[in-house]
Amino acid sequence: MKWSLCALLLGFLLDLCLGDPHSVPHPVAGIGKLISALEKLLRRLCPQTESGEKLAGGILWCMVVLLSTAIPAGILVVCH
């Protein structure tokens, strides 16, 4: 617990001092672009009804979670 709190505080302080690097794409920005692209696709494919939008939202959530987990996991497998 003590080390986790120290790591959290250190990470917070480093983020305040250094910020995000502008030369490297940030993973959160990539996830945002993925959400935007999938939303456009699903709005074309799913009907514009309440149930169609709920279905599209479920598909969007599943795809984002799946890809946001699978891509880092694949990188870790390749690096191992």
Backbone as ProteinMPNN parsed JSONL, in Angstrom:
{"seq_chain_A": "MKWSLCALLLGFLLDLCLGDPHSVPHPVAGIGKLISALEKLLRRLCPQTESGEKLAGGILWCMVVLLSTAIPAGILVVCH", "coords_chain_A": {"N_chain_A": [[0.831, -1.195, 0.0], [1.891, 1.241, 0.838], [3.967, 1.596, -1.054], [2.479, 1.752, -3.383], [1.089, 4.143, -3.052], [3.243, 5.915, -3.005], [4.234, 5.53, -5.618], [2.032, 6.435, -7.088], [1.914, 9.153, -6.331], [4.463, 10.01, -7.214], [4.231, 9.534, -9.973], [2.162, 11.344, -10.546], [3.409, 13.797, -9.931], [5.521, 13.754, -11.803], [4.01, 13.862, -14.156], [2.89, 16.376, -13.885], [5.204, 17.966, -14.061], [6.512, 17.207, -16.483], [4.537, 16.622, -18.394], [2.638, 15.437, -21.267], [4.385, 13.844, -23.912], [4.899, 15.496, -26.996], [5.875, 14.494, -29.319], [5.323, 11.838, -29.486], [2.571, 9.782, -30.176], [-0.249, 9.749, -28.028], [-1.724, 7.1, -26.203], [-4.386, 7.44, -25.282], [-5.378, 9.398, -26.98], [-5.394, 7.955, -29.339], [-7.354, 6.041, -28.715], [-9.545, 7.719, -28.544], [-9.755, 8.541, -31.234], [-10.346, 6.054, -32.36], [-12.865, 5.562, -31.18], [-14.346, 7.644, -32.351], [-14.212, 6.985, -35.116], [-15.44, 4.438, -35.124], [-17.961, 5.15, -34.177], [-19.008, 6.733, -36.274], [-19.148, 4.761, -38.284], [-20.939, 2.903, -37.11], [-23.229, 4.454, -36.838], [-24.048, 4.655, -39.454], [-24.597, 1.979, -40.031], [-26.42, 0.912, -38.135], [-29.914, 1.025, -37.253], [-31.739, 4.137, -36.82], [-33.13, 4.117, -34.32], [-34.313, 3.8, -30.909], [-33.622, 1.267, -29.889], [-31.794, 0.488, -31.845], [-29.764, 2.36, -31.466], [-28.965, 1.692, -28.899], [-27.978, -0.863, -29.385], [-25.865, -0.197, -31.117], [-24.308, 1.301, -29.33], [-23.602, -0.698, -27.501], [-22.09, -2.39, -29.152], [-20.06, -0.614, -29.86], [-18.876, -0.142, -27.324], [-17.962, -2.761, -26.695], [-16.12, -3.227, -28.817], [-14.221, -1.17, -28.426], [-13.245, -1.752, -25.848], [-12.27, -4.349, -26.304], [-10.276, -3.939, -28.342], [-8.657, -2.045, -27.038], [-7.605, -3.572, -25.075], [-6.548, -5.837, -26.36], [-4.549, -4.914, -28.15], [-2.398, -3.724, -26.519], [-1.862, -6.095, -25.073], [-1.032, -7.82, -27.113], [1.282, -6.494, -27.93], [2.832, -6.807, -25.607], [3.09, -9.613, -25.596], [4.574, -10.042, -27.926], [6.913, -8.65, -27.249], [7.813, -10.193, -25.163]], "CA_chain_A": [[0.0, 0.0, 0.0], [2.776, 2.404, 0.934], [4.666, 1.773, -2.33], [1.495, 2.168, -4.384], [0.839, 5.563, -2.847], [4.454, 6.622, -3.464], [4.266, 5.47, -7.084], [0.971, 7.309, -7.582], [2.339, 10.543, -6.137], [5.589, 10.269, -8.105], [3.683, 9.628, -11.33], [1.421, 12.603, -10.629], [4.379, 14.893, -9.974], [6.204, 13.712, -13.106], [3.074, 14.332, -15.171], [2.801, 17.835, -13.75], [6.456, 18.594, -14.503], [6.884, 16.891, -17.864], [3.384, 16.584, -19.292], [2.654, 14.391, -22.289], [5.294, 14.169, -25.017], [4.195, 15.869, -28.23], [6.434, 13.782, -30.46], [4.827, 10.461, -29.473], [1.112, 9.776, -30.031], [-0.699, 9.262, -26.733], [-2.714, 6.027, -26.368], [-5.746, 7.925, -25.066], [-5.778, 10.071, -28.218], [-5.712, 6.876, -30.286], [-8.647, 5.464, -28.333], [-10.549, 8.708, -28.95], [-9.927, 8.442, -32.688], [-11.034, 4.785, -32.596], [-14.271, 5.759, -30.83], [-14.949, 8.507, -33.367], [-14.36, 6.235, -36.374], [-16.451, 3.4, -34.94], [-19.27, 5.789, -34.043], [-19.459, 7.087, -37.624], [-19.506, 3.518, -38.966], [-22.133, 2.31, -36.503], [-24.391, 5.304, -37.133], [-24.492, 4.299, -40.81], [-25.04, 0.587, -40.104], [-27.522, 0.583, -37.224], [-31.089, 1.891, -37.441], [-31.813, 5.318, -35.959], [-34.175, 3.927, -33.324], [-33.741, 3.674, -29.573], [-32.973, -0.047, -29.769], [-30.636, 0.5, -32.735], [-28.693, 3.133, -30.834], [-28.459, 0.893, -27.781], [-27.167, -1.917, -29.991], [-24.625, 0.432, -31.589], [-23.524, 1.64, -28.144], [-23.033, -1.945, -26.981], [-21.043, -2.829, -30.085], [-18.964, 0.344, -29.712], [-18.206, -0.426, -26.059], [-17.245, -4.036, -26.812], [-14.981, -3.088, -29.727], [-13.203, -0.313, -27.81], [-12.627, -2.509, -24.75], [-11.519, -5.454, -26.895], [-9.067, -3.444, -29.005], [-7.806, -1.376, -26.051], [-6.957, -4.626, -24.293], [-5.831, -6.767, -27.23], [-3.355, -4.308, -28.742], [-1.284, -3.767, -25.554], [-1.528, -7.487, -24.754], [-0.248, -8.329, -28.236], [2.625, -5.89, -27.854], [3.538, -7.458, -24.517], [3.426, -10.983, -26.018], [5.669, -9.939, -28.904], [8.12, -8.223, -26.532], [8.258, -11.232, -24.237]], "C_chain_A": [[0.874, 1.258, 0.0], [3.481, 2.669, -0.397], [3.708, 2.234, -3.42], [1.21, 3.657, -4.263], [2.035, 6.387, -3.302], [4.528, 6.652, -4.984], [3.212, 6.392, -7.687], [1.383, 8.773, -7.467], [3.494, 10.91, -7.058], [5.112, 10.42, -9.552], [2.921, 10.927, -11.548], [2.37, 13.789, -10.749], [5.142, 14.933, -11.296], [5.3, 14.224, -14.22], [2.91, 15.841, -15.098], [4.033, 18.535, -14.318], [6.708, 18.413, -15.998], [5.72, 16.978, -18.84], [3.501, 15.437, -20.284], [3.605, 14.787, -23.408], [4.504, 14.469, -26.3], [4.712, 15.104, -29.439], [5.918, 12.344, -30.563], [3.311, 10.503, -29.321], [0.701, 9.146, -28.699], [-1.772, 8.188, -26.952], [-4.15, 6.507, -26.183], [-6.256, 8.673, -26.3], [-6.139, 9.044, -29.287], [-7.053, 6.237, -29.987], [-9.773, 6.422, -28.714], [-10.811, 8.678, -30.443], [-10.653, 7.158, -33.069], [-12.525, 4.93, -32.31], [-14.979, 6.588, -31.891], [-15.201, 7.756, -34.671], [-15.437, 5.159, -36.247], [-17.846, 3.993, -34.822], [-19.833, 6.158, -35.414], [-19.925, 5.846, -38.384], [-20.816, 2.949, -38.423], [-23.374, 3.153, -36.724], [-24.928, 5.034, -38.543], [-25.128, 2.914, -40.841], [-26.282, 0.281, -39.271], [-28.697, 1.53, -37.454], [-31.127, 3.021, -36.416], [-33.025, 5.224, -35.032], [-33.5, 3.795, -31.961], [-33.014, 2.338, -29.411], [-31.747, -0.141, -30.672], [-29.461, 1.258, -32.143], [-28.11, 2.406, -29.634], [-27.57, -0.232, -28.293], [-25.824, -1.348, -30.455], [-23.727, 0.798, -30.415], [-22.871, 0.414, -27.534], [-21.899, -2.463, -27.847], [-19.815, -1.927, -29.942], [-18.168, 0.052, -28.443], [-17.371, -1.698, -26.161], [-16.002, -3.906, -27.686], [-13.867, -2.257, -29.097], [-12.486, -1.058, -26.689], [-11.76, -3.636, -25.312], [-10.206, -4.969, -27.508], [-8.111, -2.757, -28.03], [-7.092, -2.371, -25.141], [-6.068, -5.495, -25.173], [-4.537, -6.175, -27.792], [-2.196, -4.257, -27.739], [-0.885, -5.19, -25.178], [-0.687, -8.108, -25.86], [1.165, -7.771, -28.242], [3.451, -6.563, -26.766], [3.952, -8.891, -24.869], [4.604, -10.948, -26.977], [6.985, -9.561, -28.201], [8.668, -9.302, -25.596], [9.111, -12.231, -24.983]], "O_chain_A": [[0.624, 2.207, -0.742], [3.586, 3.817, -0.828], [4.087, 3.022, -4.287], [1.103, 4.353, -5.273], [1.866, 7.44, -3.916], [4.849, 7.685, -5.573], [3.472, 7.059, -8.689], [1.214, 9.542, -8.412], [3.508, 12.003, -7.625], [5.542, 11.328, -10.264], [3.022, 11.541, -12.61], [2.159, 14.681, -11.571], [5.383, 16.006, -11.848], [5.753, 14.931, -15.12], [2.803, 16.51, -16.126], [3.92, 19.569, -14.976], [7.076, 19.362, -16.691], [5.906, 17.367, -19.993], [4.366, 14.572, -20.148], [3.629, 15.949, -23.813], [3.553, 13.761, -26.631], [4.052, 15.07, -30.477], [6.059, 11.706, -31.606], [2.805, 11.187, -28.431], [1.252, 8.121, -28.298], [-2.642, 8.359, -27.806], [-5.048, 6.019, -26.869], [-7.439, 8.588, -26.628], [-7.083, 9.243, -30.051], [-7.811, 5.925, -30.906], [-10.836, 5.986, -29.157], [-11.959, 8.778, -30.876], [-11.476, 7.155, -33.985], [-13.357, 4.48, -33.097], [-16.097, 6.261, -32.287], [-16.274, 7.873, -35.264], [-16.252, 4.985, -37.153], [-18.812, 3.407, -35.311], [-21.01, 5.919, -35.684], [-20.963, 5.869, -39.046], [-21.695, 2.56, -39.191], [-24.476, 2.61, -36.79], [-26.126, 5.17, -38.79], [-26.083, 2.686, -41.583], [-27.11, -0.534, -39.677], [-28.505, 2.694, -37.805], [-30.621, 2.888, -35.301], [-33.844, 6.142, -34.971], [-32.277, 3.691, -31.868], [-31.915, 2.289, -28.858], [-30.761, -0.781, -30.307], [-28.308, 0.855, -32.294], [-26.91, 2.487, -29.375], [-26.529, -0.523, -27.703], [-24.774, -1.945, -30.215], [-22.51, 0.625, -30.492], [-21.722, 0.471, -27.097], [-20.873, -2.919, -27.34], [-18.681, -2.405, -29.908], [-16.939, 0.004, -28.473], [-16.207, -1.714, -25.76], [-14.942, -4.422, -27.332], [-12.693, -2.605, -29.221], [-11.26, -1.005, -26.59], [-10.641, -3.851, -24.845], [-9.145, -5.525, -27.226], [-6.893, -2.87, -28.173], [-6.088, -2.036, -24.512], [-4.958, -5.851, -24.777], [-3.532, -6.88, -27.894], [-1.099, -4.705, -28.072], [0.298, -5.469, -24.985], [0.264, -8.84, -25.583], [2.126, -8.486, -28.523], [4.629, -6.858, -26.968], [5.035, -9.336, -24.488], [5.533, -11.746, -26.849], [8.043, -10.099, -28.53], [9.858, -9.309, -25.28], [9.594, -13.195, -24.391]]}, "name": "protein", "num_of_chains": 1, "seq": "MKWSLCALLLGFLLDLCLGDPHSVPHPVAGIGKLISALEKLLRRLCPQTESGEKLAGGILWCMVVLLSTAIPAGILVVCH"}
